Amino acid sequence: MAKSLFGTGRRQLTIIYSIVMFFFLAGLIFGMHKILEWSITSEQARELVDTAGNVAEAQAYFNQHPGIVSDDSLVYKSTNDRLFFYVFDDQGRLLNFARASFHIEPFILDVIQNWSGGDDVIVVGKSGENGVKSRIMMTAQSVKTASGEHAQMVYVGKDVTAMYNGLEKATYAIALLGMLAVIAAAGICHILAGRAMVPLKEAYEKQRQFAADASHELRTPLAIVMASSEILQNDKSVTSPFLKQVIDDVHDEVKKMAKLVGDLLVVARGDNKALKLKPSKFELSSVIEQTARLMQPLAEQKHIKLAVDAKGKVEIQADEQRIRQLVLILIDNAVKYTQDGGEVRVTYRKAEKGHVSFAVSDTGIGISPEDQERVFDRFYRVDKARAREMGGNGLGLAIAQEIVRLHKGRISIASELGKGTTFLIELGKKMK
């Protein structure tokens, strides 16, 4: 039990820490990607704006001195540089250019044709034609006449495919390193969580050992007090009504204490794996019917119908005493939490081959979904006020779960507030 408890806690700490680290690194990588993209593109944009200004000034100068154009100083039939420009007049005629790569030029001309921005506006375009993914950055600037009128338009751009590809590769590499860092951090967290659990385990072991020792040591004095109270109850020399009431009260309280100590001892032995089974072959149907008869008087006090649907003989190989205790706990729990006039029913259920399954159902107050996860916890009570009135100590279902576990079985719960509860028990593969 303790090993499972601390193992679960260790795994939960590792998972939570890993999730936190994952989202932290994901946010960090995303932020780094955006910062790198902004820093690179801002520099490229500044370069394009400066180049567009220079080309526009040069074009304006050649417009004022048309004779200089003949030296072809601004006319390039092809270029290996990723930087390109195109100069168009108001009628859309190409006047000057430095051509881009042939496989992206149609896309560039399409962008120019649909240009809607003004001067110095940066446009980033993507192209996937012919299976080749390309990215370009472009800007434009108008060429004015000496009188300030708009005459021509200069479009300057750059093929930034390599830059973006490099940025993506860098991001993927950082993401991969981030995943490796998360895995490494999870491993380190698992180790550190295990070390952090050591003092908790030691404290838990001491507390568990104390509960076992105390329960064992208390049995003898409680038995003596119980026997003494019973002797006093039968002593005819005690005639005072007040003293008789005191003796009866002491007897009842010692009886409750003895039951609590017995339950604590069962739980402590289960934790220490000292609770051993004594298997034998017996009829489960007979055990259920006999236990139900023991609970019949309590059910009749509340006008509860207690029915057992256990037709036929079902023989199993198990610890008969523990199975009786299991059935008693479940029926007692059902009767306690069922209103007057309700119904408690024990039925067999269909189970896998080699298994035995039965259910204890009631029409009681029911259990909320959040409480269903904790009803098997020790000392946990769904209705604390009613549990105290009925003498419950919150250990019954914890003991029932331990008995089922020892028989390699399974216990589950189905309940709805105000409509009742069903405990389904399936005893394990060793059953015959």
C-alpha positions as CSV (number, residue, x, y, z in Angstrom):
1,M,0.0,0.0,0.0
2,A,2.7,2.5,1.0
3,K,4.9,1.5,-1.9
4,S,2.0,2.1,-4.3
5,L,1.1,5.4,-2.6
6,F,4.5,6.9,-2.7
7,G,5.1,5.5,-6.2
8,T,2.0,7.2,-7.4
9,G,3.0,10.4,-5.8
10,R,6.4,10.2,-7.4
11,R,5.0,9.6,-10.8
12,Q,2.5,12.5,-10.5
13,L,5.3,14.9,-9.4
14,T,7.3,13.8,-12.4
15,I,4.4,14.2,-14.9
16,I,3.4,17.6,-13.5
17,Y,7.0,18.9,-13.6
18,S,7.5,17.5,-17.2
19,I,4.3,19.2,-18.4
20,V,5.4,22.5,-16.8
21,M,8.8,22.2,-18.4
22,F,7.3,21.3,-21.8
23,F,5.1,24.4,-21.9
24,F,7.8,26.6,-20.6
25,L,10.3,25.5,-23.2
26,A,7.6,25.6,-25.9
27,G,6.9,29.2,-25.1
28,L,10.6,30.0,-24.9
29,I,11.3,28.4,-28.3
30,F,8.3,30.2,-29.9
31,G,9.5,33.5,-28.4
32,M,13.0,32.9,-29.7
33,H,11.7,32.0,-33.1
34,K,9.7,35.2,-33.3
35,I,12.5,37.4,-32.0
36,L,15.0,35.9,-34.6
37,E,12.4,36.3,-37.3
38,W,11.8,39.9,-36.3
39,S,15.5,40.8,-36.0
40,I,16.4,39.2,-39.4
41,T,13.4,40.6,-41.3
42,S,13.8,44.1,-39.9
43,E,17.4,44.2,-41.2
44,Q,16.3,42.9,-44.6
45,A,13.5,45.4,-44.7
46,R,15.9,48.3,-43.9
47,E,18.2,47.1,-46.6
48,L,15.3,46.9,-49.1
49,V,14.1,50.4,-48.2
50,D,17.6,51.9,-48.6
51,T,18.0,50.1,-51.9
52,A,14.6,51.2,-53.2
53,G,15.6,54.8,-52.3
54,N,18.9,54.5,-54.2
55,V,17.3,53.0,-57.3
56,A,14.5,55.6,-57.3
57,E,17.1,58.5,-57.0
58,A,19.2,56.9,-59.8
59,Q,16.1,56.5,-62.0
60,A,15.0,60.1,-61.4
61,Y,18.5,61.2,-62.4
62,F,18.4,59.2,-65.6
63,N,15.0,60.6,-66.3
64,Q,16.4,64.1,-66.2
65,H,19.5,63.0,-68.3
66,P,18.1,60.5,-70.8
67,G,21.4,60.4,-72.8
68,I,23.1,58.5,-70.0
69,V,20.9,55.5,-70.3
70,S,22.7,54.3,-73.3
71,D,25.7,53.1,-71.2
72,D,23.4,50.4,-69.8
73,S,24.7,51.0,-66.3
74,L,21.4,50.2,-64.8
75,V,20.2,47.6,-67.3
76,Y,21.0,44.0,-66.3
77,K,19.8,41.1,-68.4
78,S,20.5,38.6,-65.5
79,T,22.1,38.6,-62.1
80,N,23.2,36.0,-59.6
81,D,22.5,38.3,-56.7
82,R,19.3,37.6,-54.7
83,L,18.5,41.3,-54.8
84,F,16.3,42.5,-57.7
85,F,14.4,45.5,-58.9
86,Y,11.9,46.5,-61.6
87,V,11.0,50.0,-62.8
88,F,7.6,50.6,-64.5
89,D,6.1,53.8,-65.9
90,D,2.5,54.9,-65.4
91,Q,1.3,52.9,-68.4
92,G,2.8,49.7,-66.9
93,R,5.8,49.5,-69.3
94,L,9.0,48.0,-67.9
95,L,11.8,50.6,-68.2
96,N,14.6,49.1,-66.2
97,F,15.3,46.0,-64.1
98,A,17.7,43.7,-62.5
99,R,16.0,40.3,-62.9
100,A,15.3,37.8,-60.2
101,S,15.7,34.1,-60.6
102,F,13.6,32.8,-63.4
103,H,11.6,30.3,-61.3
104,I,10.3,33.1,-59.0
105,E,10.0,35.9,-61.5
106,P,6.4,35.1,-62.6
107,F,5.4,35.2,-58.9
108,I,7.2,38.5,-58.4
109,L,5.5,40.1,-61.4
110,D,2.1,38.9,-60.1
111,V,2.8,40.6,-56.8
112,I,3.8,43.8,-58.6
113,Q,0.6,43.7,-60.7
114,N,-1.5,43.4,-57.6
115,W,0.5,45.8,-55.5
116,S,-1.7,47.9,-53.2
117,G,0.8,49.4,-50.7
118,G,2.4,52.8,-50.8
119,D,6.1,53.8,-50.6
120,D,8.4,51.9,-48.2
121,V,5.7,49.3,-47.4
122,I,7.3,45.8,-46.8
123,V,5.5,42.8,-48.3
124,V,6.5,39.2,-47.6
125,G,5.2,36.7,-50.2
126,K,5.2,32.9,-50.4
127,S,5.3,30.9,-53.5
128,G,5.0,27.1,-54.0
129,E,4.8,26.9,-57.8
130,N,6.4,23.9,-59.5
131,G,6.9,22.2,-56.2
132,V,9.5,24.8,-55.2
133,K,8.8,26.8,-52.0
134,S,10.1,30.4,-52.1
135,R,9.8,33.5,-50.0
136,I,10.4,37.1,-51.2
137,M,10.4,40.4,-49.4
138,M,9.5,43.5,-51.5
139,T,9.0,47.2,-51.2
140,A,8.2,50.0,-53.6
141,Q,9.0,53.6,-54.0
142,S,7.7,56.2,-56.5
143,V,10.0,58.2,-58.8
144,K,8.9,61.8,-59.1
145,T,9.7,64.4,-61.7
146,A,11.5,67.7,-61.0
147,S,8.1,69.3,-60.4
148,G,7.2,66.6,-57.8
149,E,4.7,64.7,-59.9
150,H,4.5,60.9,-59.9
151,A,6.2,59.5,-62.9
152,Q,7.4,55.9,-62.3
153,M,7.4,53.2,-59.7
154,V,10.4,51.2,-58.5
155,Y,9.9,47.7,-57.0
156,V,12.8,46.3,-55.1
157,G,12.9,42.8,-53.6
158,K,15.0,40.1,-52.3
159,D,14.8,36.3,-52.4
160,V,14.8,35.4,-48.7
161,T,14.1,31.7,-49.1
162,A,17.5,30.6,-47.8
163,M,17.1,32.9,-44.7
164,Y,13.7,31.5,-43.8
165,N,14.9,27.9,-44.4
166,G,17.8,28.5,-42.2
167,L,15.5,30.0,-39.5
168,E,13.2,27.0,-39.7
169,K,16.1,24.5,-39.4
170,A,17.4,26.4,-36.4
171,T,13.9,26.4,-34.8
172,Y,13.6,22.6,-35.4
173,A,17.1,22.0,-33.9
174,I,16.2,24.1,-30.9
175,A,12.9,22.3,-30.5
176,L,14.7,18.9,-30.6
177,L,17.2,20.1,-28.0
178,G,14.2,21.3,-26.0
179,M,12.5,17.9,-26.1
180,L,15.8,16.3,-25.0
181,A,16.0,18.8,-22.2
182,V,12.4,17.9,-21.1
183,I,13.3,14.2,-21.1
184,A,16.4,14.9,-19.1
185,A,14.6,17.2,-16.8
186,A,11.9,14.5,-16.3
187,G,14.5,11.9,-15.4
188,I,16.2,14.3,-13.0
189,C,12.8,15.2,-11.4
190,H,12.0,11.5,-11.0
191,I,15.3,10.9,-9.1
192,L,14.8,14.1,-7.0
193,A,11.2,13.2,-6.3
194,G,12.3,9.8,-5.1
195,R,14.8,11.4,-2.7
196,A,12.2,13.8,-1.5
197,M,9.9,10.9,-0.7
198,V,12.5,9.2,1.6
199,P,11.8,11.3,4.8
200,L,8.1,11.0,4.0
201,K,8.4,7.2,3.7
202,E,10.3,7.0,7.0
203,A,7.6,9.1,8.8
204,Y,4.9,7.1,7.2
205,E,6.5,3.8,8.2
206,K,7.0,5.0,11.8
207,Q,3.3,6.1,12.0
208,R,2.2,2.8,10.5
209,Q,4.3,0.8,12.9
210,F,3.0,2.8,15.8
211,A,-0.6,2.1,14.8
212,A,0.2,-1.6,14.6
213,D,1.9,-1.7,17.9
214,A,-0.7,0.4,19.7
215,S,-3.5,-1.6,18.3
216,H,-1.9,-4.8,19.4
217,E,-1.1,-3.5,22.9
218,L,-4.6,-2.1,23.4
219,R,-6.4,-5.3,22.8
220,T,-5.5,-6.9,26.1
221,P,-6.5,-4.0,28.4
222,L,-9.7,-3.5,26.4
223,A,-10.5,-7.1,26.7
224,I,-10.1,-6.8,30.5
225,V,-12.3,-3.7,30.7
226,M,-14.9,-5.4,28.5
227,A,-14.9,-8.5,30.7
228,S,-15.1,-6.4,33.8
229,S,-18.0,-4.4,32.5
230,E,-19.9,-7.6,31.6
231,I,-19.3,-8.9,35.1
232,L,-20.7,-5.7,36.6
233,Q,-23.7,-5.9,34.3
234,N,-24.5,-9.3,35.7
235,D,-23.8,-8.4,39.3
236,K,-27.1,-8.4,41.1
237,S,-25.6,-6.3,44.0
238,V,-25.6,-3.3,41.7
239,T,-29.1,-2.0,42.2
240,S,-28.6,1.8,41.5
241,P,-30.2,2.8,38.2
242,F,-27.5,5.4,37.7
243,L,-24.7,2.9,38.2
244,K,-26.3,0.4,35.9
245,Q,-26.5,3.1,33.2
246,V,-22.9,4.0,33.7
247,I,-21.8,0.4,33.4
248,D,-23.9,0.0,30.2
249,D,-22.4,3.1,28.7
250,V,-18.9,1.9,29.6
251,H,-19.6,-1.5,28.0
252,D,-20.9,0.2,24.8
253,E,-18.0,2.5,24.5
254,V,-15.4,-0.2,25.2
255,K,-17.2,-2.4,22.6
256,K,-16.8,0.4,20.0
257,M,-13.2,1.0,21.0
258,A,-12.5,-2.8,20.7
259,K,-14.0,-2.7,17.1
260,L,-11.9,0.3,16.2
261,V,-8.7,-1.3,17.5
262,G,-9.5,-4.5,15.7
263,D,-10.0,-2.6,12.4
264,L,-6.8,-0.6,12.9
265,L,-4.9,-3.9,13.5
266,V,-6.3,-5.3,10.3
267,V,-5.3,-2.2,8.3
268,A,-1.8,-2.2,9.9
269,R,-1.3,-5.9,9.2
270,G,-2.3,-5.3,5.6
271,D,0.2,-2.4,5.3
272,N,3.0,-4.6,6.7
273,K,1.9,-7.5,4.5
274,A,1.3,-9.5,7.7
275,L,-2.3,-10.2,6.9
276,K,-2.3,-13.7,5.7
277,L,-5.1,-15.6,4.1
278,K,-6.2,-19.0,5.1
279,P,-7.9,-20.4,2.0
280,S,-10.5,-23.1,2.1
281,K,-13.3,-24.3,-0.2
282,F,-16.7,-23.1,0.8
283,E,-20.0,-22.0,-0.6
284,L,-20.2,-18.3,-1.2
285,S,-24.0,-18.3,-1.4
286,S,-24.2,-19.8,2.2
287,V,-21.8,-17.2,3.6
288,I,-23.8,-14.3,2.0
289,E,-27.2,-15.7,3.3
290,Q,-25.8,-16.3,6.8
291,T,-24.3,-12.8,6.9
292,A,-27.5,-11.2,5.7
293,R,-29.5,-13.0,8.4
294,L,-27.1,-11.5,11.0
295,M,-27.9,-8.0,9.6
296,Q,-31.7,-8.7,9.4
297,P,-32.5,-7.3,12.9
298,L,-30.7,-4.0,12.1
299,A,-32.6,-3.8,8.8
300,E,-35.9,-4.4,10.4
301,Q,-35.4,-1.6,12.9
302,K,-35.3,0.8,9.9
303,H,-38.0,-1.1,8.0
304,I,-35.5,-1.9,5.2
305,K,-36.1,-4.8,2.9
306,L,-32.9,-6.9,2.9
307,A,-33.0,-9.4,0.0
308,V,-30.4,-12.0,-1.2
309,D,-30.6,-13.2,-4.7
310,A,-28.1,-16.1,-4.4
311,K,-29.7,-19.0,-6.3
312,G,-27.6,-22.1,-6.8
313,K,-24.4,-23.2,-5.2
314,V,-21.2,-21.2,-5.8
315,E,-18.0,-22.8,-4.4
316,I,-14.9,-20.8,-4.2
317,Q,-11.4,-21.2,-2.7
318,A,-10.8,-18.3,-0.4
319,D,-10.4,-17.2,3.2
320,E,-13.9,-17.8,4.5
321,Q,-13.5,-15.5,7.6
322,R,-12.3,-12.6,5.5
323,I,-15.0,-13.0,2.9
324,R,-17.6,-13.0,5.7
325,Q,-16.0,-9.8,7.0
326,L,-16.2,-8.3,3.5
327,V,-19.9,-9.1,3.0
328,L,-20.7,-7.9,6.5
329,I,-18.9,-4.6,5.9
330,L,-20.8,-4.0,2.6
331,I,-24.2,-4.9,3.9
332,D,-23.7,-3.0,7.1
333,N,-22.7,0.0,5.2
334,A,-25.7,-0.3,2.9
335,V,-28.2,-0.6,5.7
336,K,-26.6,2.4,7.6
337,Y,-26.9,4.7,4.7
338,T,-30.4,3.7,3.4
339,Q,-33.4,5.6,4.7
340,D,-36.2,4.0,6.5
341,G,-38.4,1.9,4.2
342,G,-35.6,1.5,1.6
343,E,-34.1,-1.7,0.1
344,V,-30.8,-3.5,0.2
345,R,-30.1,-6.3,-2.2
346,V,-27.2,-8.7,-2.7
347,T,-27.0,-10.3,-6.1
348,Y,-24.7,-12.4,-8.2
349,R,-23.3,-10.8,-11.4
350,K,-22.1,-12.3,-14.6
351,A,-18.3,-12.6,-14.5
352,E,-15.4,-13.8,-16.6
353,K,-14.6,-17.5,-16.6
354,G,-12.8,-18.5,-13.4
355,H,-14.1,-15.4,-11.5
356,V,-16.9,-14.9,-9.0
357,S,-18.8,-11.6,-8.9
358,F,-21.5,-10.3,-6.7
359,A,-23.0,-6.9,-5.9
360,V,-24.4,-5.1,-2.9
361,S,-27.0,-2.5,-3.9
362,D,-29.1,-0.1,-1.9
363,T,-31.6,2.7,-2.4
364,G,-29.9,5.0,0.0
365,I,-28.5,8.6,0.0
366,G,-25.9,7.9,-2.7
367,I,-22.4,9.1,-3.1
368,S,-21.3,12.2,-5.1
369,P,-18.7,11.7,-7.9
370,E,-16.0,13.6,-6.0
371,D,-16.6,11.4,-2.9
372,Q,-16.6,8.2,-4.9
373,E,-12.8,8.7,-5.4
374,R,-12.2,8.8,-1.7
375,V,-14.6,6.4,-0.1
376,F,-11.9,3.7,0.2
377,D,-9.5,6.1,2.0
378,R,-9.0,5.4,5.7
379,F,-11.1,7.4,8.2
380,Y,-13.0,9.1,5.3
381,R,-16.7,9.6,5.8
382,V,-19.1,10.8,3.2
383,D,-21.6,12.0,5.8
384,K,-19.5,12.7,8.9
385,A,-22.5,13.6,11.1
386,R,-24.5,10.4,10.3
387,A,-21.3,8.3,10.5
388,R,-20.7,9.5,14.1
389,E,-24.3,8.8,15.1
390,M,-24.1,5.3,13.7
391,G,-20.7,4.5,15.3
392,G,-18.7,4.4,12.0
393,N,-15.0,4.9,12.1
394,G,-14.3,5.3,8.4
395,L,-12.2,2.1,8.1
396,G,-14.8,-0.4,6.8
397,L,-14.5,0.2,3.1
398,A,-10.7,0.5,3.4
399,I,-10.6,-3.0,5.0
400,A,-13.1,-4.3,2.3
401,Q,-10.7,-3.0,-0.4
402,E,-7.7,-4.7,1.3
403,I,-9.6,-8.0,1.6
404,V,-10.5,-7.9,-2.1
405,R,-6.9,-7.0,-3.0
406,L,-5.6,-9.9,-1.0
407,H,-7.9,-12.2,-3.0
408,K,-6.5,-10.7,-6.2
409,G,-9.9,-9.2,-7.0
410,R,-11.4,-5.9,-7.8
411,I,-14.0,-3.7,-6.1
412,S,-15.8,-0.8,-7.9
413,I,-18.6,1.6,-7.1
414,A,-21.5,3.0,-9.0
415,S,-23.7,5.6,-7.3
416,E,-26.0,8.6,-7.8
417,L,-27.0,11.1,-5.2
418,G,-30.5,10.4,-3.8
419,K,-30.9,7.2,-5.8
420,G,-28.5,4.7,-4.1
421,T,-25.2,2.9,-4.4
422,T,-23.9,-0.4,-5.8
423,F,-20.6,-2.0,-4.8
424,L,-19.5,-4.6,-7.3
425,I,-17.0,-7.2,-6.1
426,E,-15.1,-9.5,-8.5
427,L,-12.9,-12.1,-6.8
428,G,-9.7,-12.9,-8.7
429,K,-8.4,-15.7,-11.0
430,K,-7.5,-18.0,-8.1
431,M,-11.1,-18.4,-7.3
432,K,-12.7,-21.8,-8.3
